Structure formats: structure tokens, C-alpha cells
Amino acid sequence: MKKLKIYLTAVLSLMALASHASGSKPKEKPNVILILVDDQGYGDIAALGNPIIKTPNMDALHAKSARFTDYHVNPTCAPSRAALLTGHNANRAGVWHTVNGRSLLLEREVTMAQIFKENGYATGIFGKWHLGDNYPSRPQDKGFEEVLTHGGGGMEQTMDYWDNDYFDDIYVHNGKLEQYKGYCTDIWFEEAMKYIDTQKDKPFFCYLPTNAAHSPYFVENKYLEPYQKYEDDGTIPMAAFYGMIANVDENIGKLMNYLKSTGKLDNTIIIFTTDNGTAQGASVEGHRLDGFVNQGFNDGMRGIKASKYEGGHRVPLFIHWQNGDIKVGQDIDELTAHYDVLPTLVELCNLKVKPETKFDGQSLVPLIKGDDSGFKDRIVITNSQRTEVPEPWRRTSLMQDKWRLVDGEELYNLKSDPEQRNNIAAQHPAKVAEFKAYYDKWWKEISPSYKDQPYIYVGHKGENPARLYCHDWHTDAEASPWHQRHIREGYIDNGYWLIKVAEAGKYKVRLRRWPVETGLALHAKAPVRPAKPGTSVSETKPGKSLPIKSARLEVQGQKFAAEVNPSAEFVEFTVKLKKGETQLKTWFDLEGGDELGAYFVDVEKL
């Protein structure tokens, strides 16, 4: 036995020496950079046919990537982000709206960042999150170690720092407000590269979701000026939108040069995609979301952002990885979706996932390798619910190959009718019945998850105090006051927050008309934010004074009321709360009889 041990030791030593001599070493895990551009459609890239826009760096990435030509997302941003990051249909993840408390990612959902972190990756996000600004739905609660984001779904939205305008703004960095110098997109990329540069000992997952080219359409004039003549003559809807994309493209070029110069490019998986159809690269007849394009370029598709037709949800997806032998310039035409990206990365990076983790999507690696057998009869379903409780077939597209069943009533075949002009449901009743039967089964399977509610925690060590925003009101209105202009104009509406009291005890609740950073009194008017020279930033309207005479609060069956001091910044109540799930609702009563909810509420456990 002793001789055997000596022999094995000698053999292992020789193998180690041979390995060292040949220069071989353990295979390094690839880095991953996921770029998600907001509101850029399939047709907003030169390489995909747009005759006007200049996107040389996106074109270069397209030229050396696997390109998915029939790739689909949700028609609006928050649902697409939920599906992309979880590998689940957005409805299952609890995100089927962009406001009204339905853009908050459910607590039970496991994200891409959490999986990468559990597999030894450094994780960072730089840009737009839009899946919740409170615990437990913030990026730092969902696996991101380095976090630099703005609030809400875009600049000037209710959660964003007051009067941010894309330039020299204040963002949330690892839970704290910090001021940055420069244009937002430049900052996201610059800070991402700084972060990547610090990762010496382990691979990184870097998520770069830009808020451009989402509204407001603010950019330096030098980027929009090349397109101004095309807006002036009616060829395109908006020069500033193209200018914002041009700036994103420039930053992608800087990122690629950085990766190349630092030797990181070859072993970095780079994914480029967008979150929904174009917002301003094309316009449609009568300015309806679902109409036919009559201005701009959308690759011949019907509809734009938020549309249930192809132009609302077919977007670009490029995947590049030099060391992974992904074929250069390869078009992949099979039907794919956003919830495929996470299972694809799990396979490409050889990530371990917990046994209970199940995806709605499937890995795209077989397609990249030329095997389409698992995609032949695949069905993908996307929708835009934008309501409190999902409804069957609400603004829905069921897709298989080139078939599209819209709202359960309209059938199209894109092979013969790419613009979806001719409803052929009457000619194919068997096909319609087949698709509807599939949908009914799918709906029955997924609908129990609609009972899971997106609670905001109060009194939790992860966030205390918690700041609640009217953006997340659950309300019967089509949209809660989600934009700072609604706050300025005194938008009349109300709703309730779904909260979970983490610990029983005494709480301080402050009701505000203006956000805390303004320092404005309850009866004050917000000052005008001036236009910014050399950019497309416009001047805001002055904020309206509201004649608030009293305030009310209702939570856990308790009702409180108080008169208002007009010169105070808030009305404060001290309440005792029991542990558990509940609703919180507020009122500001105005002279004359109108009432509305407090736009901003701070809840702090004492």
C-alpha cells in the first residue's frame, strides 16, 4: 500500500509538471456585460436597416455577434426588465405595469445578479433599475454589490431626485445620494469601467441599463444637430431621440476600446439588447400605439413602444464572446425571448443554480451552435397588462414561428403579411383554436402567482426610514402620479401602499406634498428649473400651491387626522403598528372640498 501511495504521488507530480510546462491553467470563468438600452427599437440601428441614424459601434458589435432576428420582450420597460433578470415571464415575476405598485419585483424572485453572486462573481449595476425603490425590491436587495442608479423609471419621475435633468445630477450610490458631474449615460459607462477595473481576483457581471433614450429627450445639441434637418422635413419624429442613441453608441465604443486595451475583451460575454419597441424612432397613423408606421423607420413592423403588435416587442439581441467561439456575424431566426437570456448565461458561464430554480425561458446555446430542434414548435407569449389585476388576453401576442394571435381574436402570418394588416383568423379556425387552447392552459398555470403581492417593508433593518412614493400607489386610475410634472401641477388622485410591517412598535409617519430634498413647505410653490444652454433641456413650469387645510392617515384599521401648518414641510403622526401585511393610505383635504393623497410619505420605526 505504501509503494502504491508513493507511485500515485509521483504520477500526480509528473502530471502537474507537464501541465505547468505546457502553460495550461484552469479555465477562467467569462466576465459578462449586459447592455440594455431604453426605448430603442429594432429599427433604431444602422446595421438593421435604418438609413439615417449613425451607430458605428453598435454596427461593429452586430458584425461580430450572434444576432437574434426574432427576439421578443414586453411592450414596456419594467416588465421586460423583470423577465430579463429572472428568466420568468413578467407576469409570474409580479411586474405587469410600470407604475401603480405593479413595477415592484416580487420578493420571492431570484435575479441574474443573485445567481452570479452565488457563483463567485462581482456584481454591479449602473443606470436604470425600475423594479422597486424600496426594500426588498431594490438592486442591492437583489444581488447587486455595487449600485449606481437614478430613481423610478426615468429622470424626472417621482422617485428620481427632484429636478434631475440628465446633466450633473444626483444619483443613488450604494444607498446614498451623491452628485456626479456630466451626462447620465457617460456617467453610467465611466463608472462601470472604473468598477470593472477594480475586479482583479474574480469575474464580474456588469449590468448597464441606460435610461436613454427614454423621455425626457435631453441631450447635448452636438448629438441631435446631425438629425435636426430630418426632423424639420418630417422624415423622423425627433432628432433628440436619435441624438441620445448616438451618445449611447459612442459610449459603447469607449467600453469596447477599454476592454480591448485591458485584455478583457476576449473573455467577456457582451450582450446588447433593448427593453421594448421604439419610442420616437417612428410614429404611427393617428399617433395610436398600434397603428401603421407613417414616419421614421421601424423595419416594416406595425406599432411602436407599448403596442401589442410586432413593433412594440420585437427588438435587437446581439451576443458576442470571442473565447466562447460564438460565430461571427451569425443571424439566428428562430423565435426567442427575454426570459431566455438568463438560462443562456447559466449555460455559457457554467453557473450552479438551486434545484428549486426553474425558468420559463430556455438556453439559446443550442441555437448558437446550430441546433434548432428545441425551438421548432415553440410558443412565446408577451403582453402589456397595465392594470391592477391581469386579465386574459389583455393586449397580448401569442407567437409561434411566424404566426401571431393577437388578443385571442386576430391572426396574422408574418411570412406573407409582415405588417400585420390582414386578419386571417376566419380562414384558420383550427389554428386559432389550437393557440387559444394553449393559452388557456398557460393562463391557468401562471395565474395563481397573481395572488402574490409586492409589499414594501417598513421598520426593517434593510431600510429605515422607508420613503414611499405616489408612483407606487395601488389605484383605480390608469396611472398614479408617476412624473414630477404631476407633483408640480397638483395632480388629484389617491391610492394606497401595500406595506409589510417588519417589527411591531411605535412609528413616525410624515406626510409631504413636496419631496424632502426640496425643503419646501406644504403650501409652497416649487421654483422653475431653467433650461440648460447647449442642450435640449427645457424649462419647467412653476409648481402649483395647494391650499391644504388638513391631513389624514389610515393604517391597520386606525384613523388619524390633523390640521395643517402651511409653513411646515410635513404633517407628522405617531402610530403603533402590529407586525404583518397591511395597507397604508393618506389624504390631504383642500379648501373647497377636493382631496388627494400625500405624494411622499416617510415611515420610520422609532
PyMOL commands that set and color helices and strands:
alter all, ss='L'
color gray80, all
select helices_A, chain A and resi 2-22+46-48+56-63+77-86+112-118+139-141+184-198+221-232+239-261+285-287+310-313+338-348+365-368+373-375+425-427+429-451+470-472+484-489+516-518
alter helices_A, ss='H'
color red, helices_A
select strands_A, chain A and resi 31-37+66-68+71-72+122-127+146-149+170-173+176-179+204-209+268-274+282-284+293-296+317-320+330-332+336-337+379-383+396-400+403-406+410-413+456-458+466-469+496-501+505-512+548-555+558-563+570-577+580-590+595-596+600-605
alter strands_A, ss='S'
color yellow, strands_A
deselect
rebuild
show_as cartoon
